[in-house]
Amino acid sequence: MDQPRRLALIECLDHDGQVLRAESVTRWPLTIGRALDCDLVLDDPHVAARHLSLQPGADGSLQLQVGDTLNGVELAGAHLAAGRSATLASGQILRLGGTRLRLRLAGDTLAPERPLARHQLREWAQAGHAGPAVRWRTLLGWALVALAWLMAGHWLESDPGTPAASYLTAGLSALTGVLAWSFFWAVGNKLFQRRLHFSEHLGLALRHLLLWLLLSAALPLAAYAFDLPLLARIDGHVGWAVAAALVYAHLARILPGHRQALGVGVAAFYLCAMGLTTWLNIQRLHRPFGELYLATLPPPALRVAPLQPAQALIDDARDLRTRLDRQATEDEAEDAGSDEDTPDDGQADG
């Protein structure tokens, strides 16, 4: 007996967009709900007995008709109440209560097949064109750039006569940390998405590492060139912003269905952490940022802003001395007050 021709496929998705089950559509109209006589029965307490129906319209497009339901249907960000109708395009996602459905028509064009990770190196050897989004040779190039950059930075900060092996150790230690960090997120990806995707998490970590290295070098240089010391002082805040962006990128890869909530959560955590850090700096250092001045001065040829006269430095130093003297006087007064409030040993024994 001939099987009926499949007209469409209804896929039931989880919160992360993974297909839980798929049901073939062999005739129209199609009814969806909790009633046993529906074509697609959903075990969802927030779905009505006959929640909706699908059938082709006069122009050939697929029409969605919402049935007698309290919760309605969500389609493309819009809420459809009972009795409403809308045109349903292939690939759109419907939300019925707590259930997400996706329609795929028989004539849809499939995305190209993605090669397995173990086949990627073989493809690179056989063809010179670009392959998947994340390439191991690209990752290797980023890793080598980061390693060279870290070793150069260690060389600039080291004293003369430092053993050459310490430069390589510093770079390899950082890259080992990147590998461990990426593996941690890949394990999370395996738990939630059932796929490791280590190379993608490694790519995210290396890209953000290079971004942080670039910004940590560019901000002090720009602060010196344009006479904007604030750029150098916010270096730590910018570094934490890059770290927050990296955490969001990892989480969005693991839980793609919750990108908006993850973005709000990571941004709120970053703002709270930076606000607390700024408050602690004001309490301890009497300034919002920890850095007072540039640790190193670039070559004068890179200076874009006009030079300041020597008298400006003298005036700034005089003003700094006045503020330091005032602060020292206030600290002495506080210490003296605390000594007066504390009884001596004889009074305490009495």
C-alpha positions in Angstrom: 0.0 0.0 0.0 1.4 3.4 -1.0 2.3 5.7 1.9 0.6 9.2 1.8 2.8 12.0 0.5 4.3 14.1 3.2 3.2 17.7 2.8 4.9 19.3 5.7 6.7 18.5 9.0 5.7 19.9 12.4 8.7 19.9 14.8 8.3 20.3 18.6 11.3 22.3 20.0 12.8 22.6 23.4 13.8 26.0 24.9 17.2 25.9 23.2 15.8 25.2 19.7 16.6 21.5 19.6 14.0 19.2 18.0 12.3 16.9 20.6 10.0 15.2 18.1 8.7 15.6 14.6 5.3 14.8 13.1 4.5 14.4 9.4 1.6 16.3 7.8 -0.1 14.3 5.1 -3.4 16.2 4.7 -4.9 19.6 5.3 -6.5 21.0 7.4 -4.4 20.1 10.4 -5.8 20.6 13.9 -3.5 20.9 17.0 -4.6 20.7 20.6 -5.0 18.4 23.6 -8.1 16.6 22.3 -7.5 13.0 21.2 -9.2 13.6 17.9 -6.7 16.3 16.9 -4.2 15.5 14.2 -1.3 16.6 16.5 -2.0 15.9 20.2 0.0 18.0 22.7 0.4 17.0 26.3 0.5 20.6 27.6 -2.0 21.8 30.3 -1.8 25.4 28.9 -3.1 24.2 25.5 -6.8 24.1 24.6 -8.6 21.1 23.3 -8.5 22.4 19.8 -6.0 25.2 20.0 -5.5 26.0 16.4 -5.8 24.7 12.8 -3.7 25.1 9.7 -5.0 25.0 6.1 -4.0 26.4 2.7 -5.8 29.7 1.7 -7.2 30.7 -1.6 -3.8 32.1 -2.7 -2.0 28.9 -1.7 -0.5 30.4 1.5 -0.8 28.5 4.7 -3.4 30.1 7.1 -3.4 29.7 10.9 -6.7 29.9 12.7 -6.7 30.2 16.5 -9.4 28.2 18.1 -11.2 28.6 21.4 -8.3 29.2 23.8 -7.5 31.4 26.8 -3.8 31.7 26.1 -3.8 32.2 22.3 -0.8 31.8 20.1 2.5 33.7 19.8 3.8 34.1 16.3 6.8 36.3 15.3 6.6 38.2 18.5 2.8 38.9 18.2 0.1 37.5 20.3 -2.9 36.1 18.5 -6.1 35.8 20.6 -8.9 33.3 20.1 -10.6 33.7 16.7 -7.7 35.5 15.1 -6.0 34.3 11.9 -2.6 34.9 10.3 -0.4 33.7 7.4 2.2 31.2 8.5 5.5 31.0 6.6 7.7 28.0 6.5 10.3 28.0 9.3 8.3 30.2 11.7 8.0 29.2 15.3 4.7 29.0 17.1 4.3 29.1 20.9 1.2 27.4 22.3 1.2 27.5 26.1 4.6 26.1 27.0 5.1 24.3 23.7 7.1 25.6 20.7 6.4 24.3 17.2 8.1 24.9 13.9 6.6 24.3 10.5 8.7 22.9 7.6 7.1 22.5 4.2 8.0 19.7 1.8 9.6 22.1 -0.8 11.9 23.9 1.7 15.6 24.2 0.8 17.8 22.5 3.4 20.9 24.1 4.8 24.1 22.6 3.5 25.6 19.7 5.4 28.2 20.6 8.0 31.3 18.5 8.1 32.2 16.7 11.3 35.2 18.1 13.2 37.3 15.0 12.4 36.9 15.7 8.7 37.9 19.3 8.7 41.7 18.8 8.6 41.2 16.4 5.7 39.2 19.0 3.8 41.8 21.7 4.4 44.5 19.4 2.9 42.4 18.6 -0.2 41.0 22.1 -0.8 42.3 25.6 -0.3 38.9 27.3 0.0 37.4 28.3 3.3 35.2 25.8 5.1 33.1 26.0 8.3 33.0 29.2 10.4 35.5 28.0 12.9 38.8 26.7 11.4 41.5 25.1 13.4 44.2 26.8 11.3 42.5 30.2 12.1 42.5 29.3 15.8 46.2 28.3 15.5 47.0 31.7 13.9 45.1 33.6 16.7 46.9 31.5 19.3 50.3 32.3 17.9 49.5 36.0 17.7 48.4 36.0 21.3 51.4 34.0 22.4 53.8 36.4 20.6 52.0 39.4 22.1 52.1 38.0 25.7 55.8 37.1 25.4 56.6 40.6 24.1 54.6 42.2 27.0 56.5 40.0 29.5 59.8 41.1 27.9 58.9 44.8 28.3 58.0 44.3 31.9 61.0 42.1 32.9 64.3 43.3 34.1 67.5 42.8 32.0 69.0 39.4 32.4 65.7 37.6 32.9 66.0 34.0 31.6 64.6 33.5 28.1 62.6 30.5 29.2 60.4 32.7 31.5 59.0 34.5 28.4 57.8 31.3 26.9 56.5 30.1 30.2 54.4 33.2 30.6 52.8 32.9 27.2 52.2 29.1 27.5 50.7 29.5 30.9 48.2 32.0 29.6 47.3 29.9 26.6 46.9 26.8 28.9 44.5 28.8 30.9 42.6 29.7 27.7 42.4 26.0 26.8 41.1 25.1 30.2 38.6 27.9 30.1 37.3 26.8 26.7 37.1 23.2 27.8 35.0 24.2 30.8 32.4 26.0 28.6 32.6 23.1 26.0 31.5 20.7 28.8 28.6 23.0 29.5 27.7 22.9 25.8 27.8 19.1 25.9 25.4 19.1 28.9 22.8 21.4 27.4 23.3 21.0 23.6 24.6 17.4 23.5 27.6 18.6 21.4 31.0 19.6 22.7 31.8 22.5 20.2 35.2 23.0 21.8 36.6 24.8 18.8 33.8 27.4 18.8 34.4 28.2 22.5 38.1 28.3 21.9 37.6 30.7 19.1 35.5 33.0 21.4 38.2 32.9 24.1 41.0 33.7 21.7 39.1 36.5 20.0 38.3 38.2 23.3 41.8 37.7 24.5 43.2 39.4 21.4 40.6 42.2 21.9 41.7 42.7 25.5 45.4 42.8 24.5 44.6 45.3 21.8 42.6 47.6 24.1 45.1 47.3 26.9 47.8 48.6 24.5 45.6 51.2 22.7 44.0 52.9 25.7 47.2 54.1 27.3 48.6 55.1 23.9 45.5 57.1 23.1 45.6 58.7 26.6 49.1 59.9 25.9 48.6 60.9 22.3 45.4 63.0 22.9 46.1 64.1 26.5 43.1 62.1 27.8 44.3 60.4 31.0 40.8 59.0 31.7 41.4 56.5 28.9 44.3 55.0 30.8 42.4 55.0 34.1 39.4 53.0 32.8 41.7 50.2 31.5 40.6 47.9 34.3 36.9 48.6 33.7 37.3 48.0 30.0 39.1 44.7 30.7 36.2 43.5 32.8 33.8 44.6 30.1 35.6 42.4 27.6 35.4 39.5 30.2 31.7 40.1 30.6 31.2 40.0 26.9 33.1 36.8 26.7 31.0 35.2 29.4 27.8 36.3 27.5 29.1 34.8 24.2 29.8 31.5 25.9 26.4 31.4 27.6 24.6 32.5 24.4 26.3 29.6 22.6 25.1 27.1 25.2 21.6 28.6 25.6 20.7 30.2 22.3 17.1 30.5 23.2 17.7 32.8 26.2 20.0 35.4 24.6 18.0 38.5 25.8 17.7 37.3 29.4 21.4 36.3 29.4 22.4 39.7 28.0 20.4 41.6 30.7 21.8 39.4 33.4 25.4 39.7 32.4 25.1 43.5 31.9 23.4 43.9 35.3 26.2 41.9 37.0 28.9 43.9 35.3 27.3 47.3 36.2 26.9 46.2 39.8 30.5 44.9 40.0 31.9 48.1 38.5 29.8 50.2 40.7 31.0 48.3 43.8 34.6 48.6 42.6 34.3 52.3 42.0 32.7 52.8 45.5 35.5 50.9 47.2 38.1 52.9 45.3 36.5 56.1 46.5 36.4 54.8 50.1 40.0 53.6 50.1 41.8 55.9 47.7 39.5 58.9 47.5 39.2 58.5 43.7 37.0 56.4 41.4 39.9 54.7 39.6 42.9 53.0 40.9 45.4 54.3 38.3 46.8 57.8 38.8 49.1 58.0 35.8 50.6 56.1 32.9 53.0 53.4 33.9 55.1 54.0 30.8 55.5 57.0 28.4 55.3 56.3 24.7 57.8 58.1 22.3 57.1 61.8 22.0 56.6 61.4 18.2 53.2 59.8 19.0 52.0 62.9 20.8 49.1 64.5 19.0 47.8 66.9 21.6 49.8 70.2 22.1 52.6 70.0 24.7 52.0 71.6 28.1 54.5 74.1 29.5 56.7 73.2 32.4 54.9 75.6 34.6 51.7 73.5 34.3 53.6 70.5 35.8 54.8 72.7 38.7 51.3 74.0 39.4 49.8 70.5 39.3 52.5 69.3 41.7 51.9 72.3 44.1 48.1 71.5 44.0 48.8 67.8 44.7 51.0 68.7 47.6 48.3 70.9 49.1 45.7 68.1 48.8 48.1 65.6 50.3 48.9 67.8 53.2 45.2 68.4 53.9 44.6 64.7 53.8 47.5 64.0 56.1 46.1 66.6 58.6 42.7 65.0 58.5 44.2 61.5 59.0 46.2 62.8 62.0 43.1 64.3 63.5 41.1 61.1 63.1 44.0 59.1 64.7 44.1 61.5 67.6 40.4 61.3 68.1 40.4 57.5 68.2 43.3 57.5 70.7 41.2 59.8 73.1 38.2 57.6 72.8 40.2 54.5 73.8 40.8 54.1 77.5 44.3 53.3 78.7 45.2 49.9 80.4 44.9 51.3 83.9 41.4 52.7 83.3 40.4 49.5 81.6 41.6 47.3 84.6 39.9 49.6 87.0 
